[in-house]
Amino acid sequence: MHATIETSEDIGHAPTASAWGAVVCMSLLCFVLVASEFMPVSLLTPIARELAITEGQAGQAIAVSGFFAVLSSLFGNALLSSLDRRSIVLLYTLVMVLSGLAVTFAPNYELFMVGRALIGVAIGGFWSLSTAILVRVVAPSDVPKAIAFLQGGTALAFVVAAPMGSFLGSLIGWRGAFFTVVPLGLLGLVWQWMAIPKLPPSRDVSVGQMFGLLRSPVFAVGMLATTLAFMGQFSLSTYLRPFLENVTSLDIGMVSIYLFDVGVAGLIGTLAIGYVLRSHLVLAIVGLPAGMAAMAALLIFAGQNAALTAAALFVWGFLTTPIPVSWNTWMTRVIPGDLEAGGALQVALIQFAITAGAFAGGLLFDHSGWVSTFAFAATLLVLSSALAAVVGRQSRNG
């Protein structure tokens, strides 16, 4: 397989200010998409009250977006494979704007969920293309830094999505909070049209091609390691709030501070990892989940100590957000000519892992207690680290 992505004459030049403008505007889109996906977390009560549904039903707004993100990542880009990649990104941004309008003006639960499905389509489609686009607009040596910058938008959204939703909801209502997506999306449309160069498709992408990549043992093991890392992360992080309230015995104000610190640490980790991956990629994919497993174990044994818990969660946050950056960078080296297909499959697996991890962690939390949930997370993360070590060894031998 050729070592680099085929590029068109339109983008054959070295990275320029406009190329990094494309990276910045895509990072903004990441921020808006992720903030939109998780904003319902802090707005469940007013949504449920106005739409005359239960808070559990309102909570399905996140599940439905994840489901449609999987479908979009697997099938969306395959259906649009003949289109210019810039046009597809603009289309997904327009879908995000339509989602904001549908949710804002939803007269009932059904249309509200249609809006949430649309945001899932935008998330899955955009993420499956993002790495392939970055590789085509920046120099190879800058790819890790560009991916880290892109993920910085995601990390920032995780930090501010819940408090921002709560704050905006108190000022302009939950509908007004969701409407903020619309002007940001329209701004993104204009910026992307100006900053992203035309990117003609280099090859067709099909679902068969995506799953065909799994015939490579190295790629298959890497995807399994990625899936286990995300399952381990979300089987624990989803239940941090009840852990902090009931085990560490923090009040709601301190819980918010602890969770905010996790997000800030994640943002720092994302910004730092780009400088590490150029020469220490294998160390990152092996060490990050191993470190998270160690922090999960520390929380099990020291969860009642507020200071140790704060330290462990800061390290946990610092290690979590670089994981997608690391595995995306790994993909650019293992399947440089199939990044669209590989990215689509990776997004589908990650969305599955998030859902499965949160579901399994919740079952254990309810029926066996928080220790079993955290031990389950640590086990998955250790397995991810072990598989990553196998991948690193096979990559060197290959």
C-alpha positions, 0 to 999 in steps of 0.5 A, spaced: 500 500 500 502 506 498 505 510 504 501 517 503 494 519 501 492 521 494 491 528 493 488 532 488 491 538 484 487 543 488 490 541 495 497 538 492 501 544 496 504 544 502 500 546 508 498 554 509 495 559 513 488 557 510 489 549 511 490 551 518 484 555 518 480 548 515 483 545 522 480 550 526 474 551 523 473 543 523 475 544 531 469 549 532 464 544 528 467 538 533 465 543 539 458 544 537 457 537 535 459 534 542 456 540 546 449 539 542 450 531 543 451 532 551 447 538 552 440 534 554 444 531 560 443 538 564 436 539 561 432 533 562 428 536 567 425 542 563 425 538 557 421 532 560 416 537 564 414 541 557 414 535 553 410 531 558 414 525 558 419 522 563 426 524 565 428 517 562 424 518 556 428 525 555 434 521 557 433 517 550 435 523 546 442 521 547 441 514 546 438 516 539 443 520 537 448 515 538 444 510 534 444 514 528 451 516 529 453 509 528 448 508 522 451 515 519 458 513 520 457 506 516 453 508 511 452 515 510 459 516 507 458 510 502 452 513 500 455 520 498 462 517 496 462 520 489 461 527 492 467 532 494 469 531 501 468 539 502 461 538 500 459 532 504 462 536 510 458 542 509 452 537 508 453 535 515 453 542 518 447 543 514 444 537 518 446 540 524 443 546 523 436 543 521 437 539 528 437 545 532 431 548 529 427 541 529 429 541 537 428 548 538 421 548 535 419 541 537 411 541 539 412 534 541 416 528 543 416 525 536 419 531 533 424 532 538 427 525 537 427 527 530 432 533 531 436 528 536 437 523 530 439 528 525 445 531 530 447 523 530 447 523 523 451 529 523 456 527 528 457 520 525 458 522 518 463 528 520 467 524 525 468 518 520 471 523 515 475 528 519 481 524 520 482 523 512 480 530 511 486 533 516 491 528 512 489 531 506 490 539 508 496 539 512 503 536 512 504 529 514 509 531 520 503 536 522 498 530 522 498 528 530 498 536 532 492 537 527 488 531 530 490 533 537 487 540 535 481 537 532 480 533 539 481 539 543 474 542 540 471 535 543 475 536 550 472 543 551 465 541 549 466 535 554 468 541 559 463 546 558 457 542 555 453 540 561 454 547 565 453 551 559 446 547 557 444 549 565 446 556 564 443 557 558 437 554 560 436 558 566 437 564 562 433 563 555 430 556 556 432 549 554 429 551 547 433 557 547 439 553 549 439 548 543 437 554 538 444 557 539 447 551 535 443 554 529 447 561 528 454 557 530 452 552 525 451 557 519 457 561 521 461 554 520 458 553 514 461 560 511 467 558 514 468 551 512 466 553 505 472 559 505 477 555 509 476 547 506 479 546 499 475 542 494 477 535 496 475 530 490 474 523 492 480 519 491 476 512 491 469 509 493 468 507 500 463 501 501 461 498 507 464 492 505 471 495 504 470 498 511 469 491 514 474 488 509 479 492 513 479 487 519 482 482 514 488 485 516 490 482 523 494 488 526 488 493 524 483 488 527 487 488 533 487 495 534 480 496 533 479 491 538 483 495 543 480 502 541 473 499 543 475 496 549 479 503 551 472 506 550 468 501 553 472 501 559 472 509 560 465 510 559 463 504 564 466 508 569 466 515 567 458 515 566 457 513 574 462 518 577 457 523 579 453 518 584 460 515 586 462 522 588 456 523 592 455 517 595 462 514 596 467 520 597 461 524 600 461 530 596 455 535 596 453 537 589 457 544 588 464 540 590 461 534 585 461 539 579 468 542 581 471 535 581 467 533 574 470 540 571 477 538 573 476 532 569 474 536 563 480 541 564 485 535 565 482 532 559 483 539 555 490 539 557 492 532 555 489 533 548 493 539 547 499 536 550 499 529 546 500 532 539 507 533 541 508 526 544 505 522 538 510 524 533 516 519 536 512 515 542 505 513 538 506 506 541 508 508 548 501 512 548 496 507 545 499 502 551 500 507 556 494 511 556 489 505 558 494 502 563 494 509 566 487 509 566 486 502 569 491 504 575 487 510 576 480 506 577 484 501 582 486 507 586 479 510 586 477 503 588 481 503 594 481 510 596 475 513 593 473 515 600 479 520 601 477 526 597 484 529 596 486 522 593 480 522 589 481 529 586 488 527 584 486 520 581 480 524 577 485 529 574 490 524 572 484 520 569 481 526 565 488 527 563 489 520 560 482 519 557 482 524 551 488 523 548 486 516 546 482 518 540 488 522 538 493 516 539 488 511 535 487 516 529 494 517 529 495 510 529 490 509 523 494 514 519 500 510 519 497 503 518 492 504 513 494 511 510 490 509 503 483 507 507 482 513 512 475 514 510 473 507 510 477 506 517 475 512 520 467 510 519 468 503 522 472 506 528 467 511 529 461 506 529 465 502 534 467 507 538 459 509 539 458 502 540 463 502 545 460 508 549 453 505 549 455 498 551 460 500 556 455 505 559 450 500 559 454 494 562 457 499 567 450 501 569 447 494 570 453 492 575 452 499 579 445 497 580 446 490 582 453 489 584 455 496 587 460 501 584 466 497 586 464 492 581 463 497 575 470 500 577 473 493 577 470 492 570 472 498 567 479 497 570 479 490 567 477 492 560 483 498 560 488 493 562 486 488 556 486 494 551 493 496 553 495 489 552 492 488 545 495 495 544 502 492 546 501 486 541 499 492 535 505 495 537 510 489 536 506 487 530 507 494 527 514 494 528 515 487 525 511 489 519 
